[in-house]
Amino acid sequence: MSGLEERARDFGSVVREILKQFQRLHDSQACGQHANLGHQDLRLIECLGELGPQMMRSLAEHLGLAVNSMTAIVDGLEQKGLALRTRSATDRRVIHVELTARGQATYELAANAKLQFHRALLGALTEDEQAILLVLFRKIAREGWKQVERFSESQVS
C-alpha cells in the first residue's frame, strides 16, 4: 500500500469519527430541551434559522429531500408551534416557511450548543494550529465539491 493510500484510509477514518461526533451532538440537540424533534426537523430549523424564510421547493433542494417529504416535516413543525407556512399573495402555488418565535428560540439553543462544541474542539489547538486547520479544511472542502461534481457527471454519462 502506498503512503498516499494509507493516509487516505486514515483520513477517511478520522472524518468518519468526527462525523459521528457531529451526529451525536445533532441528535442530542433534537432530543434535548425541545424534545420530540427528529433529525430532519432540526435540519430544517437550522436551515430556516440561518437563511430566514424560504420557499418549500428551496428548502427541499437545500436539504436534499423530496418536496412531499418536506411537506410532512413542515406539518410536524407547525403542529409543534415551531414553523409557520404561508402562501404567496402573488402566486398561490408558492408556499413560504418561516420559524415562529418558539422555532427561533429552538434554533438559537441548537446553534449555541454547536458553537460551544466547535469552540471546545478548536480550543485543543494553538491559534496558529487553528488558522492552519481552517485553511486546510477550506482547501479540502473546495476539492471535495470538485470531486462530487466529477462523480455526479460520471454517473449521468
C-alpha positions in Angstrom: 0.0 0.0 0.0 1.4 3.4 -1.0 1.9 6.2 1.5 -1.0 8.3 -0.1 -3.3 5.3 0.1 -2.5 4.7 3.7 -3.0 8.3 4.6 -6.3 8.4 2.6 -7.6 5.4 4.6 -6.5 7.1 7.8 -8.1 10.4 6.7 -11.4 8.6 5.9 -11.4 7.0 9.4 -10.8 10.3 11.1 -13.5 12.0 9.1 -16.0 9.3 10.0 -15.1 9.7 13.7 -15.7 13.5 13.5 -18.9 13.0 11.6 -20.2 10.6 14.3 -19.4 13.3 16.9 -21.4 15.9 15.0 -24.3 13.4 14.5 -24.3 12.7 18.2 -24.4 16.4 19.0 -27.1 16.9 16.5 -29.2 14.1 18.0 -28.7 15.4 21.5 -30.0 18.8 20.4 -33.0 17.2 18.7 -33.8 15.3 21.9 -32.7 18.0 24.4 -34.7 20.9 25.8 -37.0 20.8 22.8 -37.6 17.1 22.8 -39.5 15.2 20.1 -37.6 16.7 17.2 -36.4 14.3 14.6 -33.1 14.7 12.7 -34.8 16.3 9.7 -36.9 18.6 11.9 -33.7 20.0 13.4 -32.0 20.3 10.0 -35.0 22.3 8.7 -35.0 24.5 11.8 -31.3 25.2 11.4 -31.8 25.9 7.7 -34.5 28.4 8.4 -32.6 29.9 11.3 -29.6 30.5 9.1 -31.3 31.5 5.8 -34.6 33.1 7.0 -38.0 32.4 5.4 -37.7 30.1 2.4 -40.0 28.6 -0.3 -40.8 24.9 0.3 -39.1 24.0 -3.0 -35.9 25.8 -2.0 -35.9 24.1 1.4 -36.3 20.7 -0.2 -33.4 21.4 -2.6 -31.2 22.7 0.2 -31.8 19.7 2.4 -31.7 17.2 -0.5 -35.3 16.0 0.1 -38.4 15.5 -2.0 -41.0 18.2 -1.7 -43.5 15.7 -0.3 -41.0 14.8 2.5 -40.6 18.5 3.2 -44.4 18.8 3.5 -44.5 16.1 6.2 -41.7 17.7 8.1 -43.2 21.2 8.0 -46.6 19.7 9.0 -44.9 18.4 12.2 -43.1 21.6 13.0 -46.3 23.6 12.5 -48.1 21.2 14.9 -45.4 21.8 17.5 -45.6 25.6 17.0 -42.1 25.9 15.6 -42.8 26.9 12.0 -45.4 28.7 10.0 -46.4 28.1 6.4 -47.9 30.9 4.2 -49.0 31.1 0.6 -47.6 33.8 -1.6 -50.1 36.6 -2.3 -48.9 36.8 -5.9 -48.7 33.1 -6.8 -50.8 30.8 -4.7 -48.7 27.8 -5.7 -45.7 29.2 -3.9 -45.5 28.3 -0.2 -43.1 30.1 2.2 -42.0 28.6 5.5 -40.6 30.6 8.4 -39.8 30.0 12.1 -42.1 31.1 14.8 -40.7 32.8 17.9 -40.5 29.4 19.6 -38.8 27.9 16.5 -36.3 30.7 16.5 -35.6 30.0 20.2 -35.1 26.3 19.3 -32.7 27.3 16.6 -30.7 29.6 18.9 -30.3 26.9 21.5 -29.1 24.4 19.0 -26.8 26.9 17.3 -25.2 28.0 20.7 -24.7 24.3 21.7 -22.9 23.6 18.4 -20.8 26.8 18.7 -19.7 25.7 22.2 -18.8 22.3 20.8 -16.8 23.9 17.9 -15.0 26.2 20.4 -14.0 23.2 22.5 -12.6 21.4 19.5 -10.6 24.3 18.4 -9.6 25.0 22.0 -7.4 21.9 21.8 -5.2 23.7 19.3 -3.0 26.8 19.4 -4.1 29.8 17.5 -1.6 29.0 14.7 -2.9 25.5 14.5 -6.5 26.7 14.4 -5.6 29.0 11.4 -3.8 26.2 9.6 -6.6 23.8 10.2 -9.2 26.2 8.8 -7.0 26.8 5.7 -6.7 23.1 5.2 -10.3 22.3 5.7 -11.4 25.1 3.2 -9.0 23.6 0.7 -10.3 20.1 1.3 -13.9 21.4 1.1 -13.2 23.1 -2.3 -11.6 19.9 -3.7 -14.5 17.8 -2.3 -17.1 19.8 -4.2 -15.0 19.4 -7.4 -14.9 15.6 -6.9 -18.6 15.4 -6.1 -19.3 17.2 -9.4 -17.0 14.9 -11.3 -18.6 11.9 -9.7 -22.1 13.2 -10.4 -21.2 13.9 -14.0 -19.8 10.4 -14.5 -23.0 8.8 -13.1 -25.1 10.7 -15.7 -22.9 9.6 -18.6 
